[in-house]
Amino acid sequence: MQLPEDQNGPHLNGKHLRPESLMMSYGYNPEWSEMAVKAPIYQTSTFVFKNAEEGKAFFELAYGLREKHAEEQLGLIYSRLNNPDLEILENRLRFWDGAEEAAVFASGMAAISTTLLALLKPGDLVLHSEPIYGGSDYYIKNILPKFGVKSMGFRANTPIEEVEQMLEESGMADKLAMVYLETPANPTNHLVDIEACAAMAKKHSTVDKKVVVAVDNTFLGPVFSHPLKHGADLVLYSATKYIGGHSDLIAGACAGPADLMKQVKGMRTFMGSMASPWTGWMLMRSLETLKIRMECQARGAEVVATYLKEHPKVDKIYFLGYLQDNPQQQAIYDKQCKAAGSMISFDIKGGEKEAFTFLNNLKIIKLAVSLGGTESLAEHPASMTHSDISPADRAVMGIGEGMIRISVGVEHPEDIISDIAQALAKVAVPVEEEV
């Protein structure tokens, strides 16, 4: 039996169902597949039309040749355009952010690159926070310029007034087309005020040109942060991370209003950057446990961060649960974050040698890039995920040679701490920094 539904989703007894409930069955009818309780994998490249007229109508909608009639829906055509697994997944994923539509991609970088190419043109300026993921940084600074798109970066914790001044002094304020944010920032956990950036974007928008605010929400989303509610236009994810959550798939996602998503999905069709049916099915599996996984990981990270904060061989810790000494960052956290998440970075006393010694002696925590999986992972940003950023820029961003990034998994936090403790015990602190 189908529940009554409005623009905000299904409701029962006058109350809208919460996202974690909708992840189990929304958008799928068991009658479509022999009453199977879970949607099957629709591993097919093409779909049969009932007649030629139907095929024509579907293509007209798919390629934007006309507007939809009332109650008309785009039917299935070809898995580069649409596929049942991806459509069911996208219909569920959008509920976490309260978005009108969502699109799933073959990777996080596919989501980012497709979205930026869909919405930017030669002569445009992208204003972006720093640091951001190394792949995103390289794409914005090295790939987009080949298409005539310029960029300008600002430190994630820079007051918005200084960002405005920097933009005006650049002489390119009238070219601003997108404000691209990553908050919390990878790997420093610095927060960016989304509402302030949205207000700046609105100020520079005109009747003919809307300045779009796009937010990479991978570190906290889609459970602990909802950028669209704070003025962002689009939210982006490496769905490989928490949304997938098991380190067994690669995917990306974008969600937002229907008008912008139409452009993003149109570009996805012609770039061929969509996720596969198998990946879509795997992500549907993962969405069912998304909230309980992220909550478990966040609880564990709080315990681990407390241990690291007090360790004599740790120089500084970057964790959203410890912002009390930074009123500006604490205010942003209180406004736009529901929890501190499970990403921790810290500076070990010393440098690369000491960081490598620590990483090489881990037993439970895996030495690998990526994050958000059920297992704990650790890496060295300066030489790994952010190695394509110049040393000078890394220094300005606060990504030092002694920084280590840990993604806390679902293991018992005391066991994670035991592993960290024995690895830190192997580290010899430089003589001038003996503890």
C-alpha positions as CSV (number, residue, x, y, z in Angstrom):
1,M,0.0,0.0,0.0
2,Q,1.4,3.4,-1.0
3,L,1.5,6.2,1.6
4,P,0.1,9.6,0.8
5,E,2.8,12.0,-0.5
6,D,3.4,15.7,-1.1
7,Q,6.4,17.7,-2.2
8,N,8.2,16.9,1.1
9,G,7.7,13.1,0.7
10,P,5.5,10.4,2.2
11,H,3.6,11.1,5.4
12,L,1.8,9.0,7.9
13,N,-0.7,10.2,10.6
14,G,0.0,13.8,9.5
15,K,3.8,13.4,10.0
16,H,6.4,13.2,7.2
17,L,8.6,10.1,7.4
18,R,12.2,10.7,8.3
19,P,15.0,9.9,5.9
20,E,16.3,6.8,7.7
21,S,12.8,5.3,7.4
22,L,12.5,6.2,3.7
23,M,15.8,4.5,2.9
24,M,14.2,1.0,3.3
25,S,11.7,1.0,0.5
26,Y,10.9,4.5,-1.0
27,G,10.6,4.5,-4.7
28,Y,10.3,0.8,-5.2
29,N,7.2,-1.4,-5.7
30,P,7.7,-5.1,-5.0
31,E,5.2,-5.8,-7.8
32,W,7.8,-4.7,-10.3
33,S,9.9,-7.8,-9.5
34,E,8.1,-10.9,-8.4
35,M,7.3,-9.2,-5.0
36,A,11.0,-9.1,-4.0
37,V,11.4,-7.1,-0.9
38,K,14.5,-5.4,-2.2
39,A,15.0,-3.8,-5.7
40,P,16.9,-6.1,-8.0
41,I,19.9,-5.0,-10.0
42,Y,18.6,-3.8,-13.4
43,Q,21.8,-4.8,-15.2
44,T,20.6,-3.9,-18.7
45,S,21.8,-1.3,-21.2
46,T,18.5,-0.6,-22.9
47,F,14.8,-0.7,-22.4
48,V,11.9,-1.7,-24.7
49,F,9.3,0.9,-25.7
50,K,5.7,-0.1,-25.9
51,N,5.4,1.6,-29.2
52,A,7.3,4.1,-31.4
53,E,5.2,7.0,-30.1
54,E,6.3,6.3,-26.6
55,G,10.0,6.2,-27.6
56,K,9.6,9.5,-29.3
57,A,8.0,11.1,-26.3
58,F,10.7,9.8,-23.9
59,F,13.5,11.2,-26.1
60,E,11.8,14.5,-26.4
61,L,11.8,14.8,-22.6
62,A,15.3,13.3,-22.2
63,Y,16.9,15.8,-24.6
64,G,14.8,18.8,-23.4
65,L,13.0,19.2,-26.8
66,R,9.8,20.1,-24.9
67,E,8.4,20.5,-21.4
68,K,6.6,17.7,-19.6
69,H,2.8,17.6,-19.7
70,A,1.0,17.4,-16.4
71,E,1.6,14.1,-14.7
72,E,3.9,13.0,-17.5
73,Q,7.0,11.1,-16.4
74,L,10.2,10.4,-18.3
75,G,10.3,6.7,-19.1
76,L,13.3,4.3,-19.2
77,I,15.4,4.6,-22.4
78,Y,19.0,3.6,-22.0
79,S,21.2,3.2,-18.9
80,R,23.4,6.2,-19.8
81,L,20.3,8.4,-19.5
82,N,18.3,6.6,-16.8
83,N,18.2,3.2,-15.0
84,P,15.7,1.9,-12.3
85,D,18.5,1.4,-9.7
86,L,19.8,4.9,-10.1
87,E,16.4,6.5,-10.1
88,I,15.3,4.7,-6.9
89,L,18.6,5.6,-5.3
90,E,18.4,9.3,-6.3
91,N,14.8,9.5,-5.1
92,R,16.0,8.3,-1.7
93,L,19.2,10.2,-1.5
94,R,17.6,13.6,-2.0
95,F,15.6,13.3,1.3
96,W,18.7,13.7,3.5
97,D,19.4,17.2,2.2
98,G,15.8,18.1,1.5
99,A,16.6,18.5,-2.2
100,E,14.2,18.4,-5.1
101,E,16.5,16.1,-7.1
102,A,19.7,14.2,-6.9
103,A,22.1,12.7,-9.4
104,V,24.6,9.9,-8.9
105,F,28.0,9.6,-10.6
106,A,30.8,7.2,-11.2
107,S,33.0,8.9,-8.6
108,G,33.2,12.0,-6.5
109,M,35.4,13.7,-9.0
110,A,32.9,12.8,-11.7
111,A,30.2,14.6,-9.7
112,I,32.4,17.7,-9.2
113,S,33.8,17.9,-12.7
114,T,30.4,17.3,-14.4
115,T,28.6,19.9,-12.2
116,L,31.2,22.6,-12.7
117,L,31.3,22.0,-16.5
118,A,27.5,22.1,-16.6
119,L,27.3,25.5,-14.9
120,L,30.5,27.4,-15.9
121,K,31.5,28.9,-19.2
122,P,34.7,30.7,-20.5
123,G,35.3,33.9,-18.8
124,D,33.6,32.9,-15.5
125,L,35.3,33.1,-12.1
126,V,35.1,30.4,-9.4
127,L,35.7,31.6,-5.9
128,H,36.7,28.7,-3.7
129,S,37.6,27.9,-0.1
130,E,41.0,26.4,0.8
131,P,42.0,23.8,1.5
132,I,39.9,21.5,-0.5
133,Y,40.5,17.9,-1.5
134,G,43.6,17.7,-3.7
135,G,41.8,16.4,-6.7
136,S,39.3,19.2,-6.6
137,D,42.1,21.7,-6.1
138,Y,43.9,20.4,-9.1
139,Y,40.8,20.4,-11.3
140,I,39.8,24.0,-10.4
141,K,43.4,25.4,-10.7
142,N,44.7,23.3,-13.7
143,I,41.9,21.9,-15.7
144,L,39.2,24.6,-15.7
145,P,41.6,27.2,-17.0
146,K,41.9,25.2,-20.2
147,F,38.2,26.0,-20.7
148,G,38.7,29.7,-19.9
149,V,37.4,29.5,-16.3
150,K,39.5,31.4,-13.7
151,S,39.6,30.7,-10.0
152,M,40.5,32.5,-6.8
153,G,41.0,30.9,-3.4
154,F,40.4,32.0,0.1
155,R,41.3,30.4,3.4
156,A,38.4,28.5,4.9
157,N,38.4,30.5,8.1
158,T,38.8,33.9,6.4
159,P,36.0,36.4,7.6
160,I,33.5,37.0,4.8
161,E,34.3,40.8,4.8
162,E,37.9,40.0,3.8
163,V,36.8,37.6,1.1
164,E,34.5,40.3,-0.3
165,Q,37.4,42.8,-0.3
166,M,39.7,40.3,-2.0
167,L,37.1,39.7,-4.7
168,E,36.6,43.4,-5.3
169,E,40.3,44.2,-5.5
170,S,40.8,41.4,-8.0
171,G,38.8,43.3,-10.6
172,M,36.9,40.1,-11.5
173,A,33.9,40.5,-9.2
174,D,31.6,40.9,-12.2
175,K,32.8,37.6,-13.6
176,L,31.9,35.6,-10.4
177,A,29.7,32.6,-11.4
178,M,30.2,30.1,-8.6
179,V,31.3,30.0,-5.0
180,Y,32.7,26.5,-4.4
181,L,33.1,25.5,-0.7
182,E,34.3,22.4,1.1
183,T,33.2,22.5,4.7
184,P,34.6,21.0,6.8
185,A,37.8,21.4,4.9
186,N,39.9,18.4,4.0
187,P,42.1,17.7,5.9
188,T,42.1,20.6,8.4
189,N,38.4,20.5,9.4
190,H,38.1,24.3,9.1
191,L,34.6,25.4,8.6
192,V,33.2,27.9,6.1
193,D,30.1,30.0,6.9
194,I,27.7,28.8,4.2
195,E,25.0,31.5,4.9
196,A,27.6,34.3,4.6
197,C,28.9,32.9,1.3
198,A,25.3,32.5,0.0
199,A,24.6,36.1,0.9
200,M,27.7,37.2,-1.0
201,A,26.7,35.1,-4.0
202,K,23.2,36.7,-4.0
203,K,24.8,40.2,-3.8
204,H,26.7,39.4,-7.0
205,S,23.9,37.7,-8.8
206,T,21.9,39.6,-11.5
207,V,18.6,39.0,-13.3
208,D,20.6,37.3,-16.1
209,K,23.1,35.4,-14.0
210,K,22.7,33.6,-10.7
211,V,26.0,33.0,-8.8
212,V,25.7,29.4,-7.7
213,V,26.9,28.2,-4.3
214,A,28.1,24.6,-4.4
215,V,29.2,22.8,-1.3
216,D,31.3,19.6,-1.0
217,N,29.6,18.1,2.1
218,T,31.6,14.8,2.1
219,F,33.0,15.1,5.6
220,L,29.8,15.5,7.5
221,G,27.0,14.7,5.1
222,P,24.4,13.9,4.5
223,V,23.6,13.3,8.2
224,F,25.4,15.9,10.2
225,S,25.3,18.9,7.9
226,H,22.7,20.1,5.4
227,P,24.1,23.0,3.3
228,L,20.9,23.5,1.3
229,K,19.2,24.6,4.5
230,H,21.8,27.3,4.9
231,G,21.6,28.9,1.5
232,A,23.7,26.6,-0.7
233,D,22.3,25.8,-4.2
234,L,24.0,22.5,-4.7
235,V,25.5,19.9,-2.4
236,L,28.2,17.5,-3.6
237,Y,29.5,14.2,-2.3
238,S,32.1,11.6,-2.8
239,A,29.5,8.9,-2.2
240,T,32.5,6.5,-1.9
241,K,32.8,7.8,1.6
242,Y,30.1,7.7,4.2
243,I,27.2,7.2,1.8
244,G,28.8,4.1,0.5
245,G,30.5,3.5,3.8
246,H,32.2,0.1,3.2
247,S,35.2,0.9,1.0
248,D,33.8,-1.4,-1.7
249,L,32.6,1.1,-4.3
250,I,33.4,4.4,-6.1
251,A,30.6,6.9,-6.6
252,G,29.7,10.6,-6.4
253,A,26.5,12.6,-6.0
254,C,25.0,16.0,-6.5
255,A,21.7,17.3,-5.1
256,G,19.7,20.5,-5.4
257,P,16.8,22.3,-7.1
258,A,15.2,20.9,-10.2
259,D,16.3,23.7,-12.5
260,L,20.0,23.3,-11.7
261,M,19.9,19.6,-11.5
262,K,18.4,19.5,-15.0
263,Q,21.6,21.1,-16.3
264,V,23.8,18.8,-14.2
265,K,22.0,15.7,-15.4
266,G,22.1,16.9,-19.0
267,M,25.8,17.2,-18.8
268,R,26.1,13.8,-17.2
269,T,24.2,12.2,-20.1
270,F,26.7,13.5,-22.6
271,M,29.8,13.0,-20.5
272,G,28.7,9.5,-19.7
273,S,29.7,10.0,-16.0
274,M,26.8,8.2,-14.4
275,A,27.2,5.4,-11.9
276,S,26.5,1.8,-12.9
277,P,23.4,-0.1,-11.9
278,W,25.6,-2.3,-9.6
279,T,26.9,0.7,-7.8
280,G,23.4,2.1,-7.5
281,W,22.2,-1.1,-5.9
282,M,25.2,-1.2,-3.5
283,L,24.5,2.4,-2.5
284,M,20.9,1.6,-1.8
285,R,22.2,-1.1,0.6
286,S,24.4,1.4,2.3
287,L,21.8,4.1,2.7
288,E,19.8,1.8,5.0
289,T,22.6,1.9,7.7
290,L,24.0,5.4,6.9
291,K,22.7,7.1,10.0
292,I,23.6,4.4,12.5
293,R,27.1,4.1,11.0
294,M,27.8,7.8,11.1
295,E,26.5,8.1,14.6
296,C,28.7,5.2,15.8
297,Q,31.8,6.6,14.1
298,A,31.1,10.1,15.6
299,R,30.9,8.6,19.1
300,G,34.1,6.7,18.6
301,A,35.9,9.8,17.2
302,E,35.1,11.8,20.2
303,V,36.8,9.3,22.5
304,V,39.8,9.0,20.2
305,A,40.2,12.8,19.9
306,T,40.2,13.2,23.6
307,Y,43.1,10.7,23.9
308,L,45.1,12.5,21.1
309,K,44.4,15.9,22.5
310,E,46.3,15.0,25.7
311,H,49.1,13.0,24.2
312,P,52.5,14.6,24.7
313,K,53.7,13.7,21.2
314,V,50.8,15.4,19.5
315,D,51.4,19.1,18.8
316,K,47.9,20.1,17.6
317,I,44.6,18.4,16.9
318,Y,42.0,19.4,14.3
319,F,38.6,18.1,15.4
320,L,35.3,19.8,15.3
321,G,34.6,18.8,18.9
322,Y,37.4,21.1,20.1
323,L,36.6,24.6,18.8
324,Q,36.0,26.3,22.2
325,D,39.2,28.3,21.8
326,N,38.0,29.6,18.4
327,P,34.8,31.6,18.8
328,Q,34.4,32.3,15.1
329,Q,34.6,28.6,14.1
330,Q,32.5,27.5,17.1
331,A,29.7,29.9,16.0
332,I,29.7,28.4,12.5
333,Y,29.7,24.9,13.9
334,D,26.8,25.7,16.2
335,K,24.8,27.1,13.3
336,Q,25.4,24.5,10.6
337,C,26.6,21.2,12.1
338,K,24.7,18.6,14.0
339,A,27.7,16.6,15.2
340,A,31.5,16.7,15.0
341,G,31.7,13.7,12.7
342,S,34.5,11.2,12.6
343,M,37.4,12.9,10.8
344,I,40.4,13.8,13.0
345,S,43.7,15.4,11.8
346,F,46.6,16.0,14.1
347,D,50.2,17.3,13.9
348,I,52.7,14.9,15.4
349,K,55.7,16.5,16.9
350,G,58.5,16.4,14.4
351,G,57.8,16.1,10.7
352,E,57.5,13.6,7.9
353,K,59.9,11.1,9.5
354,E,57.9,11.0,12.7
355,A,54.6,10.9,10.8
356,F,55.8,7.9,8.7
357,T,57.1,6.1,11.7
358,F,53.6,6.4,13.3
359,L,51.8,5.3,10.1
360,N,54.2,2.4,9.5
361,N,53.5,0.9,13.0
362,L,49.7,0.9,12.9
363,K,48.2,-2.5,13.3
364,I,44.4,-2.1,13.4
365,I,44.1,1.2,11.6
366,K,44.8,0.7,7.9
367,L,47.3,2.9,6.1
368,A,45.2,4.0,3.1
369,V,43.6,7.1,1.6
370,S,39.8,7.6,1.5
371,L,37.5,7.9,4.5
372,G,34.1,7.2,5.9
373,G,34.3,3.4,5.7
374,T,33.5,1.0,8.5
375,E,37.3,0.5,9.1
376,S,39.6,3.1,10.5
377,L,42.0,4.6,8.0
378,A,45.0,6.9,8.4
379,E,47.1,8.8,5.8
380,H,49.7,11.5,5.4
381,P,48.0,14.4,3.5
382,A,51.1,16.3,2.5
383,S,52.6,13.4,0.6
384,M,49.3,11.6,-0.4
385,T,45.9,13.2,-0.8
386,H,47.2,16.8,-1.1
387,S,50.6,16.1,-2.7
388,D,49.6,17.8,-5.9
389,I,49.3,21.1,-4.0
390,S,52.6,23.1,-4.0
391,P,54.5,23.0,-0.7
392,A,54.1,26.8,-0.3
393,D,50.4,26.6,-0.7
394,R,50.2,23.6,1.7
395,A,52.0,25.6,4.3
396,V,49.6,28.5,4.0
397,M,46.7,26.1,4.2
398,G,48.1,24.5,7.4
399,I,48.9,21.1,5.9
400,G,52.3,20.4,7.4
401,E,54.8,17.5,7.0
402,G,53.8,16.2,10.5
403,M,50.0,16.2,9.8
404,I,48.2,12.8,9.9
405,R,44.5,12.3,9.0
406,I,42.5,9.6,10.6
407,S,39.0,8.5,9.6
408,V,37.5,6.7,12.6
409,G,35.6,3.5,11.8
410,V,33.1,1.5,13.8
411,E,35.7,-0.5,15.8
412,H,35.6,-0.2,19.5
413,P,37.3,3.2,20.3
414,E,39.4,1.8,23.0
415,D,40.9,-0.7,20.6
416,I,41.6,2.2,18.2
417,I,43.3,4.1,21.0
418,S,45.4,1.0,21.9
419,D,46.7,1.0,18.3
420,I,47.4,4.7,18.3
421,A,49.2,4.4,21.6
422,Q,51.6,1.6,20.5
423,A,52.3,3.4,17.2
424,L,53.1,6.7,19.0
425,A,55.4,4.8,21.4
426,K,57.6,3.9,18.4
427,V,58.0,7.6,17.5
428,A,61.2,9.2,18.7
429,V,60.5,12.9,19.2
430,P,63.4,15.2,18.0
431,V,65.8,16.2,20.8
432,E,64.7,19.9,20.8
433,E,61.1,18.7,21.3
434,E,61.6,16.0,23.9
435,V,58.7,15.5,26.2
